[in-house]
Amino acid sequence: MLIELKNENEIVKRCQAGDIDAYQQIYVRYSPMLLQTALRLLGNQPDAEDAVQTAFLKLYRYIHKFQFSSKLSTYLYRILLNVGFNDLKKT
């Protein structure tokens, strides 16, 4: 059941506690922005979708390290850029 969470810090804290619904809320909220950025960076839909998927997997793996010193969107954007730049280096 998807619960609309308005407070970004509340969403992160719930993710850190293992709440899968909170992760879903983050995905719904931020995936369109990340996909557009990845498309501009990588130039094609399949690579962009893979980069977004990888960024969300990294968020899931490392959410416990998020320290609330920036917005979650900034943190996610940085993860995505790192993933994208790594992908560009491989080609």
N, C-alpha and C positions, 0 to 999 in steps of 0.2 A: 504494500500500500504506500503510494507516494504521498508524503506529507510536505506541503509547501512551507519551506523555511525561509524566512525573510532575512534573518541575521546571519551574515557570512561566518562570523566567529562561532555561532551555534552549530552551523553545518559542519565546520571543521572539527569542533569538539566531539560531535556525534560520530564523525568518521573515525576520529582517533579512538573512540570507544568501540569501533567495529560495526556501526550501524550501516547496513547495506543500503537502506532507503536514502540515507543522507548522501551516499556516493551517487546514487541515481539522480538525486536532485542536482548535484554538481555537474553531472554529465549533461543533463537536460539544459541546464543554465549556460554552460560554457562551451559545449562542443561546437555549436555553430560558429562562434568567434574563432575558436582554434582551427576549425576546418578552413575557414577563409584565409587565415594567416598561413597555414600550411600549403594551401593551393598557390598563394603568391610566392612562397619560398621555394616550393619543390616543382611547381609547374604542371602537375597532373593529378587527377583525382585519386587513382589507386595509391600512389606514394603519400599523398596528403592524408588519406584515410588511415593508412598504416602508421604514419607519424602521430596522428591524434590518438589512435589506439595505444601506441607505445607510451605516449605522454600520460594517459590515464592509468595505465598499468604502473608506471613509475610513481604517480601520485598515490596510488593504492599502497604500493610497497613502502613509500617513504613519508606518508602523511604524519607519522608520529614525530618526524623531525621538524615539522612546520612550527615556527615560533611566534607567529602573529606579529612579526615586525614589518610585514607588508600585507597587501591584500592577497587573497587567494587567487584572484584572476592574474595578478602579477607573477605569482609563484608558478601557476600553470603555464602562463605565456613563456616564462623562462625555460621551464622544462621542455616545452614544445620546440622552442628555438634550438636548444641543445640537441634534441633528437633530430631535428631537421638539418642542422649543420653537420652532425655526424653522418647522416644519410648522404649529404652532398659530398662529403669527403670520400665516401666509398665509391662514388661513380667517377 
